[in-house]
Amino acid sequence: MTATTAPEPSLGSGAYDLCAPEARKYILFAAILASGLGFIDGSMVAIALPGMRDSLVATLVQAQWISNAYMLALSALILVGGAIGDRFGLARVFAGGIMLFVVASMACALAPTPQFLIAARGLQGIGAAFMVPGSLALISRAYPAAERGRAIGIWAASSAITAALGPIIGGLALTYGDIHTWRWIFAINLPLGALALFVLWTKVERDPPQPERGVDFPGGILATLGLGLIAWGLTGAEHGNLIDARGIAFLGAGALAMGAFLWVEARSPHPMVPLELFRNLRFTIANIVSFFIYFSFSTIAMYLPMAVVGGWGITEIETSAAYAPLSFFIAALSGMAGKTADKYGPAPLLVLGSLILAASYGALSYVAHSQNFWGAVMPAMCLQGIGMALVVAPLSTAVMGSVESHKTGTASGVNNAVTRMAGLISVAMMGSVIAVTYGGAEGGGSFGEYSALESHANASNEAFARFTWVACQLCLVAAVISIFSGRTPRGPEKEKDEPELSSVVS
């Protein structure tokens, strides 16, 4: 990337020449590579957690934080990361995020202890917070409006393929490797990240900063502190013990920090979360539905592999097949779901998709003791794929259609942060539910560990049935709330008729 002193056009008036027209395909390639880093890392870590625990002698709480350290940094800082990209130069910050992500990945690969791995995962999350927002924004600025839709379509399709292939490749390596093979999951990020950086440094020609853009650093610090304290308070259960007074104290401190966050956001000239958006009832409903759906989805994504690999003895490569229906059905049905939501509004598909997700997770709870992966779990995961395919596009429609067109970027960013926060809270909260259930069933070990004990399998199945049942109930709640998402007209008519929740920012 080379600096320039030439006058820059206003970024608000359209795209600028980030690169030469012939270099756009390389920028698209770099964005796909960077997205692939996050997708591969996220999906493969869940499958690899039993191996990580065995290799590092990690507890269930430490396993939760191997996931949550990453999710905490990403969910709390992703909006700040996008603002920093606008302020200091999109490609520069994007490249900086990739570098930090890769360095942290190598630290993960070499981690000697669970504590070291947790710290390195937190650094990965910070890198991802600068990398993830820049991926799609980079494409938007590199391509003119007439070509942008096709480029974003290629990016989305490539992301879906990456999400599907990542667990399969990781599952093969973990199944046929040794106890330390999980380290290569992180090491693979080095060549991929280096290639993306090379493309950026050689193809980006103009990357002007926008010094007039503000960055909400106080909000980012308070969000990280508040969410971290809440997540830590929720992970207080281990070996059947309920959350104690110390956990309650952490929850209280986290609530105070989040209260301070809301106070800062209401007064900040450049808030990372503009609270006035939540005066819009339909925007608020869409985000509540998003939270419940992604809370349930993240619970299954995190703990299903631990249950079947550690409790049932299913191989990692077999377990990775559970991810395939999700990618297949989202690729096959999302286009139809998006068109239907545009025509009839998001509510019908959100209700239907949420009910199908509830049926999927209810079926998983019912078959938890069967230990039948291919005959029972896989059909339920196919239902999950159909359900998610029906809700992903309508959720975007509900969010985007509930605000004025010039606020859609901010609204999308807030919704993205909400879904990631749902993942953070779900892993923390449901880990405690699982630990209490497993301990009450006297499994003789810890949920997610490798063990041939029959008591371990029975206790794991009890925990499996419990967390999938909770996910089922939350999706039923999402289905009820979705009824009120309604149609979301744009423009003056929407602004005039839109109900408001004034108390949200009072």
Secondary structure, DSSP 8 states (H G I E B T S, - for coil): -----S----GGGS---SS-GGGHHHHHHHHHHHHHHHHHHHHHHHHHHHHHHHHHT--HHHHHHHHHHHHHHHHHHHHHHHHHHHHH-HHHHHHHHHHHHHHHHHHHHT--SHHHHHHHHHHHHHHHHHHHHHHHHHHHHHS-HHHHHHHHHHHHHHHHHHHHHHHHHHHHHHHHS-TTTTHHHHHTHHHHHHHHHHHHHHH-------TT----HHHHHHHHHHHHHHHHHHT---TT----HHHHHHHHHHHHHHHHHHHHHHH-SS-SS-GGGGGBHHHHHHHHHHHHHHHHHHHHHHHHHIIIIIIT---HHHHHGGGHHHHHHHHHHHHHHHHHHHHH-SHHHHHHHHHHHHHHHHHHHHTTTT--IIIIIHHHHHHHHHHHHHHHHHHHHHHHHTS-GGGHHHHHHHHHHHHHHHHHHHHHHHHHHHHHHHHHTT-SS-TTS----HHHHHHHHHHHHHHHHHHHHHHHHHHHHHTTT-----HHHHHHH--B-GGGG-
